[in-house]
């Protein structure tokens, strides 16, 4: 079964409908995959109460300090019939729900089944937030933070300008994960029994953990280059600040990558 919410939205434009649609799944007994993309705005994903996906849009301010201007009143004797829509599309095909926003800045709130895989993308502003979902979570932002709370499964989380904060209650064994920011903090909480090999890199920041990390040979130590001989050549000490560091927790396992250029890395034991 294929459900296209665009048709619902087009129909609703002739009535005073809300910017909220319910997307039924082809097979509610099976996990869903939700793909959502915005140019500007926040994406918030929570667990709903049934085997469907509920999508709601609302306007987003231009910044955290700049509220939207008030909607002007209708002309005398007239009323609005376009439902104050913000222009998003939702399509379902074999339990894959694809949601896309238009050029207008908006915030999406999405309710999904607990067992869902997510592919979330936003470019400008706002936060991508996920709470309570179990699945493969692939989240990318450009100018904004990522917050994943009480999630389980596997995580790939990357942003350019913003923090990455992740709290995992359970991880999928033998699956690699990645957490990174160019300009921001990377703060990840893992179950105490997590088995992983850690790949760590912070160019201009510190790395902390309360796990008992067994470190591999430290490539960040100074490198001495001495080519002097018979009065010629040169002597140089090169400090590898921001070099790749590797270690393991609970005996090692799949590789978990934690990287930032300008920020701190925190790895907590739950």
Secondary structure, 3 states (H helix, E strand, C coil): CEEEHHHHHHHHCCCCCCCEEEEECCCCCCCEEEEEEEEECCEEEEECCCCEEEEEEEECCCECCECCCCCCCCCCCCCCCCCCCCCEEEEEECCEEEEEECCCCEEEEEEECCEEEEEEEEEEEEEEEEECCEEEEEEEEEEEEEEEEEEEEEEEEEEEECCEEEEEEEECCCCCEEEEEEECCEEEEECCCCCEEEEEEECCCCEEECCCCEECCCCCCCEEEECCECCECCEEEECCCCCCEEEEECCCCEEEEEEEEECCEEEEEC
